[in-house]
Amino acid sequence: MIGYLVLLQKPETCELSAQQGQDLQIQDIQIGDGQPLVVVAGMCVIESEDLLLETGRRLKQSCAEAGLPLVLKASFDKANRTSHDSFRGPGLDRGLEVLANVKAELALPVTTDVHLPDQAEAVAEVADLLQVPAFLCRQTDLLLACAQTQRPVNVKKGQFMAPWDMRHVVEKLRTAGCEHIMLTERGVSFGYNRLVADIAGLSEMRNLGVPVCFDATHSVQRPAAGAGVSGGDASAAPALARAAVAAGVDAVFFECHPCPGEALSDAQTALNLEVVGGMLEQLSRIDALLWGR
């Protein structure tokens, strides 16, 4: 049984508004209603500086060819791995050093996960966008710490949460002074080891007045369904990304790797860099058609 579904939205709730939400600014990239689609992509976890550089260079070229801005992503620590002996990454200090080096080398904004409140300040010194993992999206102290850095914050919606319940997350961030917020859909639990990609939910979250991103690769994940790791089907990610862009999302998120089968995290769902360029060209055309560009 395939572990993903698409829930179709009623036509009357699918309307796009050019004045619906508050834009988010990351360096010179603007994310929001009517702005060009933004790509947030990279490796699941930092495996080495050289590999992240290679991934970033190839992503930058593919995004440039598609006419889409890029925010490079990689995690310094995967604190929610299925097994205790799974690779987690280089850790905070070395991970931020790698991100800073790659950021400078490629002249790209970067983003990474923040797992603990006391990490936020250090991460904000390097990352242009702080990312709160889905499992931690209700952790008030973490949200407040991220907000107080004055960096833009992207919160992934928990697999256990309804789209409209993310209003409380937005309120927490705004209360702490965060003016640049994005929410990311990454699938919702649908029985054991299954996720659903709810396309209708994307519009529900956009109605909260903040930009919305769709995580294409985690939405095809089968959590903890492998032998001590998560499974999934990366081949389904481009189709879900196309559906999400057609529904009007402001950004797309995906993880990729030069050799996905050798990836140290999320090997079953990471996209091969060879297919990324073609997918981005399709997404760019859909986005341009939708917004009349």
C-alpha positions as CSV (number, residue, x, y, z in Angstrom):
1,M,0.0,0.0,0.0
2,I,1.4,3.4,-1.0
3,G,1.7,5.7,2.0
4,Y,0.4,9.0,0.6
5,L,-2.9,10.4,-0.6
6,V,-4.1,13.7,-2.0
7,L,-7.3,15.3,-0.6
8,L,-9.0,17.4,-3.2
9,Q,-10.2,20.8,-2.4
10,K,-13.7,22.2,-3.1
11,P,-13.5,24.7,-5.9
12,E,-15.2,27.4,-4.0
13,T,-12.4,27.5,-1.3
14,C,-9.5,27.5,-3.9
15,E,-9.5,31.2,-4.7
16,L,-6.2,33.1,-4.5
17,S,-6.0,36.6,-3.2
18,A,-3.3,39.1,-4.1
19,Q,-3.6,40.8,-0.7
20,Q,-4.1,37.8,1.5
21,G,-1.1,37.6,3.7
22,Q,2.0,39.3,5.1
23,D,5.2,38.7,3.0
24,L,8.3,37.2,4.5
25,Q,11.7,38.7,3.7
26,I,14.9,36.6,3.5
27,Q,17.8,38.7,2.4
28,D,16.6,40.0,-1.0
29,I,14.0,37.2,-1.4
30,Q,10.4,38.1,-0.8
31,I,8.0,35.2,-0.1
32,G,4.2,35.9,-0.2
33,D,1.2,36.5,-2.3
34,G,1.9,37.1,-5.9
35,Q,5.7,36.8,-5.4
36,P,7.7,34.2,-7.5
37,L,7.7,30.7,-6.0
38,V,10.7,30.2,-3.7
39,V,12.6,27.0,-3.3
40,V,13.8,25.8,0.1
41,A,16.0,22.8,-0.6
42,G,19.1,20.9,0.3
43,M,20.4,17.9,2.2
44,C,18.5,16.3,5.1
45,V,21.6,16.4,7.3
46,I,25.1,17.8,6.8
47,E,27.2,14.8,5.9
48,S,30.3,16.8,4.9
49,E,31.2,20.3,3.8
50,D,32.2,19.1,0.3
51,L,29.0,17.3,-0.2
52,L,26.9,20.2,0.9
53,L,28.9,22.5,-1.4
54,E,28.3,20.2,-4.3
55,T,24.6,20.0,-3.6
56,G,24.3,23.7,-3.1
57,R,26.1,24.5,-6.4
58,R,23.9,22.2,-8.4
59,L,20.7,23.4,-6.8
60,K,21.7,27.0,-7.4
61,Q,22.3,26.3,-11.1
62,S,19.0,24.5,-11.4
63,C,17.1,27.2,-9.6
64,A,18.7,29.9,-11.8
65,E,17.8,28.1,-14.9
66,A,14.2,27.8,-13.7
67,G,14.2,31.5,-12.6
68,L,13.4,30.6,-9.0
69,P,15.1,32.0,-5.8
70,L,16.8,29.4,-3.5
71,V,17.2,29.1,0.2
72,L,19.7,26.3,0.9
73,K,18.8,23.9,3.7
74,A,20.8,21.4,5.7
75,S,20.5,20.2,9.4
76,F,23.4,20.1,11.8
77,D,21.6,17.6,14.0
78,K,18.7,15.2,13.3
79,A,17.5,14.8,16.8
80,N,14.4,12.8,15.9
81,R,16.0,9.8,14.1
82,T,14.1,6.5,14.3
83,S,17.0,4.5,15.8
84,H,19.4,5.6,18.5
85,D,22.4,4.6,16.3
86,S,21.3,6.5,13.2
87,F,23.6,9.3,11.9
88,R,22.6,12.6,13.4
89,G,25.0,15.1,11.9
90,P,28.1,17.1,13.0
91,G,26.4,18.9,15.8
92,L,25.8,22.5,16.6
93,D,29.3,24.0,16.5
94,R,30.7,22.2,13.5
95,G,27.4,22.3,11.7
96,L,27.1,26.0,11.9
97,E,30.7,26.4,10.8
98,V,29.9,24.3,7.7
99,L,26.7,26.3,7.0
100,A,28.6,29.6,7.3
101,N,31.3,28.4,4.9
102,V,28.9,27.2,2.3
103,K,26.8,30.3,2.7
104,A,29.8,32.5,2.0
105,E,31.1,30.3,-0.9
106,L,27.8,30.1,-2.8
107,A,26.3,33.5,-1.8
108,L,23.1,31.9,-0.8
109,P,20.8,32.3,2.2
110,V,20.6,29.2,4.4
111,T,18.2,27.6,6.8
112,T,18.5,24.9,9.4
113,D,16.5,23.3,12.2
114,V,16.5,24.6,15.8
115,H,15.7,21.9,18.3
116,L,16.2,23.6,21.7
117,P,15.6,27.2,22.9
118,D,19.2,27.7,23.9
119,Q,20.3,26.9,20.3
120,A,18.3,29.8,18.7
121,E,20.7,32.6,19.3
122,A,23.7,30.8,17.9
123,V,21.8,29.5,14.9
124,A,20.5,33.0,14.1
125,E,24.1,34.2,13.8
126,V,24.4,32.0,10.6
127,A,21.0,31.0,9.4
128,D,18.8,33.5,7.5
129,L,15.7,31.5,8.3
130,L,15.2,29.4,11.4
131,Q,13.2,26.2,11.0
132,V,11.2,24.6,13.8
133,P,10.7,20.8,13.2
134,A,7.2,19.4,12.9
135,F,7.4,17.4,16.1
136,L,8.3,20.6,18.0
137,C,5.8,23.0,16.5
138,R,3.8,23.4,19.8
139,Q,6.9,23.9,22.0
140,T,6.2,27.4,23.3
141,D,9.7,28.1,24.7
142,L,11.3,27.1,21.4
143,L,9.0,29.3,19.4
144,L,9.6,32.3,21.6
145,A,13.3,31.8,21.5
146,C,13.3,31.7,17.7
147,A,11.0,34.7,17.5
148,Q,13.3,36.8,19.8
149,T,16.2,36.4,17.4
150,Q,14.4,38.7,15.0
151,R,15.2,36.2,12.2
152,P,12.4,34.9,9.9
153,V,10.9,31.7,11.3
154,N,9.5,28.7,9.3
155,V,7.4,26.3,11.4
156,K,6.6,22.9,10.0
157,K,3.1,21.8,10.8
158,G,3.0,18.7,13.1
159,Q,1.8,15.5,11.5
160,F,-0.8,15.4,14.4
161,M,-2.2,18.9,13.8
162,A,-5.0,20.4,11.6
163,P,-4.1,23.3,9.4
164,W,-6.3,25.8,11.2
165,D,-4.7,24.9,14.6
166,M,-1.5,26.5,13.4
167,R,-3.1,29.8,14.2
168,H,-1.9,29.3,17.8
169,V,1.7,28.9,16.5
170,V,1.4,32.1,14.5
171,E,0.0,33.9,17.6
172,K,2.9,32.7,19.8
173,L,5.5,34.0,17.3
174,R,3.8,37.3,16.8
175,T,3.4,37.9,20.5
176,A,7.2,37.5,20.8
177,G,7.8,40.1,18.1
178,C,8.3,37.8,15.0
179,E,7.2,39.7,11.9
180,H,8.3,37.2,9.3
181,I,6.6,33.8,9.6
182,M,6.1,30.9,7.2
183,L,4.3,27.7,7.8
184,T,5.2,24.4,6.1
185,E,2.9,21.5,5.3
186,R,4.7,18.1,5.5
187,G,1.8,15.7,5.6
188,V,-0.5,14.5,8.3
189,S,-0.7,11.1,10.0
190,F,-3.1,8.7,8.4
191,G,-2.9,5.5,10.3
192,Y,0.3,3.7,11.2
193,N,3.4,4.6,9.1
194,R,1.2,6.6,6.6
195,L,1.0,10.3,5.8
196,V,-1.6,12.3,3.8
197,A,-0.8,15.3,1.7
198,D,-3.9,17.5,2.2
199,I,-4.0,20.0,-0.6
200,A,-7.1,21.7,0.8
201,G,-5.2,22.4,4.0
202,L,-2.7,24.6,2.2
203,S,-5.4,27.2,1.6
204,E,-6.6,26.8,5.2
205,M,-3.1,27.8,6.4
206,R,-2.8,30.6,3.9
207,N,-5.9,32.1,5.4
208,L,-3.9,32.6,8.6
209,G,-2.2,35.5,6.9
210,V,1.3,34.1,6.5
211,P,3.1,32.5,3.5
212,V,2.8,28.7,3.2
213,C,5.4,26.2,2.0
214,F,4.8,22.6,0.9
215,D,7.3,20.0,1.9
216,A,7.2,17.6,-1.0
217,T,9.7,14.9,0.1
218,H,8.6,14.5,3.8
219,S,5.0,14.3,2.5
220,V,5.9,11.0,0.8
221,Q,7.7,9.6,3.8
222,R,6.6,6.5,5.7
223,P,7.7,7.3,9.2
224,A,9.7,4.5,10.9
225,A,8.5,2.0,8.3
226,G,12.0,0.8,7.4
227,A,14.4,-1.3,9.3
228,G,15.1,1.2,12.0
229,V,14.7,4.1,9.5
230,S,11.8,5.9,7.8
231,G,10.7,4.7,4.4
232,G,9.0,6.4,1.6
233,D,8.7,6.9,-2.2
234,A,10.6,9.9,-3.6
235,S,9.2,9.3,-7.1
236,A,5.8,10.7,-5.9
237,A,7.2,14.0,-4.6
238,P,7.3,15.9,-7.9
239,A,3.6,15.2,-8.5
240,L,2.6,16.4,-5.1
241,A,4.8,19.5,-5.6
242,R,3.0,20.3,-8.8
243,A,-0.4,20.0,-7.1
244,A,0.8,22.2,-4.2
245,V,2.1,25.0,-6.6
246,A,-1.2,24.8,-8.5
247,A,-3.0,25.3,-5.2
248,G,-1.1,28.5,-4.7
249,V,1.7,27.9,-2.2
250,D,4.4,30.5,-1.8
251,A,7.3,28.1,-1.5
252,V,8.3,24.4,-2.0
253,F,10.6,22.4,0.2
254,F,12.4,19.3,-0.7
255,E,15.5,17.4,0.3
256,C,17.9,16.1,-2.3
257,H,21.2,14.3,-2.7
258,P,23.8,13.5,-5.4
259,C,23.4,9.8,-4.6
260,P,20.1,9.3,-2.6
261,G,20.7,5.6,-2.0
262,E,23.8,6.5,-0.1
263,A,22.3,9.4,2.0
264,L,22.8,9.0,5.7
265,S,19.3,10.3,6.4
266,D,15.9,10.0,4.5
267,A,17.5,8.0,1.7
268,Q,14.1,6.7,0.6
269,T,12.6,10.2,0.1
270,A,15.5,12.4,-1.0
271,L,15.3,13.5,-4.7
272,N,18.2,12.7,-7.0
273,L,19.8,16.0,-8.1
274,E,19.5,14.7,-11.7
275,V,15.7,15.1,-11.6
276,V,15.6,18.4,-9.7
277,G,16.1,20.7,-12.7
278,G,13.2,19.3,-14.8
279,M,10.9,19.4,-11.7
280,L,11.8,23.0,-11.0
281,E,11.1,24.0,-14.6
282,Q,7.6,22.5,-14.3
283,L,6.9,24.2,-11.0
284,S,8.1,27.6,-12.4
285,R,5.7,27.3,-15.4
286,I,2.8,26.4,-13.2
287,D,3.5,29.3,-10.8
288,A,3.8,31.8,-13.6
289,L,0.6,30.6,-15.2
290,L,-1.3,30.7,-11.9
291,W,-0.2,34.3,-11.1
292,G,-0.3,35.6,-14.7
293,R,3.5,36.3,-14.9
